[in-house]
Amino acid sequence: MLHFGQESRGIPHLIDRMVATLRMLLVPVELHIPYDRSDLVAQCYEYGRVHKADYQTEYIHVEADITRDLAGRVGRSEMNSPD
């Protein structure tokens, strides 16, 4: 058990460790999501960090870091780049 009050690194170190842990839970993705599945775009915002959402004619191009669970669900929904 760590006692951060007694550590010289204290709270800033704890925050750094928490940020590092949270980043390990996210995976970078680049998606082309059809408009009829725009609910997945909302989930990217809710369960990750969206860097870019570009609304194209036929799909929504999303670049994000999202949870592994959501990445798996998106993958099962076959949200691959259009040909």
C-alpha positions in Angstrom: 0.0 0.0 0.0 1.4 3.4 -0.9 1.2 6.3 1.5 1.3 9.3 -0.8 1.4 11.7 2.2 4.8 10.3 3.1 6.1 10.2 -0.4 8.1 13.1 -1.7 6.3 12.7 -5.0 2.8 13.0 -3.4 -0.3 14.0 -5.3 1.3 15.0 -8.6 2.8 11.5 -8.9 -0.6 9.9 -8.1 -2.2 12.0 -10.8 0.4 11.1 -13.3 -0.1 7.4 -12.5 -3.9 7.8 -12.8 -3.5 9.4 -16.2 -1.2 6.7 -17.4 -3.6 4.0 -16.3 -6.5 5.7 -18.0 -4.6 6.0 -21.2 -3.9 2.3 -21.2 -7.6 1.6 -21.2 -8.1 3.5 -24.5 -7.2 2.4 -28.0 -6.8 4.7 -31.0 -9.3 4.1 -33.8 -10.2 5.6 -37.2 -13.7 4.8 -38.2 -16.1 5.4 -41.1 -19.5 5.2 -39.4 -22.7 5.2 -41.6 -25.3 7.8 -40.6 -27.8 5.2 -39.6 -25.3 4.2 -36.8 -24.6 7.7 -35.6 -25.3 6.4 -32.1 -21.8 5.0 -32.2 -20.4 8.6 -32.7 -22.2 9.6 -29.5 -20.7 6.6 -27.7 -17.2 7.6 -28.9 -17.7 11.0 -27.2 -19.1 9.4 -24.1 -16.6 6.6 -23.7 -13.4 8.1 -25.1 -11.8 11.2 -26.5 -12.8 12.2 -30.1 -10.0 14.0 -31.9 -11.9 14.5 -35.2 -15.5 14.0 -36.4 -15.8 14.8 -40.1 -19.3 14.5 -41.7 -18.8 13.2 -45.2 -21.5 12.5 -47.8 -21.9 8.8 -47.1 -20.4 8.4 -43.6 -19.0 10.1 -40.5 -15.2 9.9 -40.3 -14.1 9.6 -36.7 -10.6 9.6 -35.2 -10.7 8.9 -31.5 -9.3 7.1 -28.5 -12.0 4.9 -27.2 -12.4 2.1 -24.6 -11.4 -1.4 -25.7 -15.0 -2.6 -25.1 -16.4 0.1 -27.4 -13.7 -0.7 -30.0 -14.8 -4.3 -29.9 -18.5 -3.4 -30.3 -17.7 -1.1 -33.2 -15.6 -3.8 -34.8 -18.5 -6.3 -34.5 -20.8 -3.8 -36.2 -18.4 -3.9 -39.1 -17.7 -0.1 -39.2 -14.8 -0.5 -41.6 -13.7 2.0 -44.2 -15.9 2.0 -47.3 -14.2 0.7 -50.5 
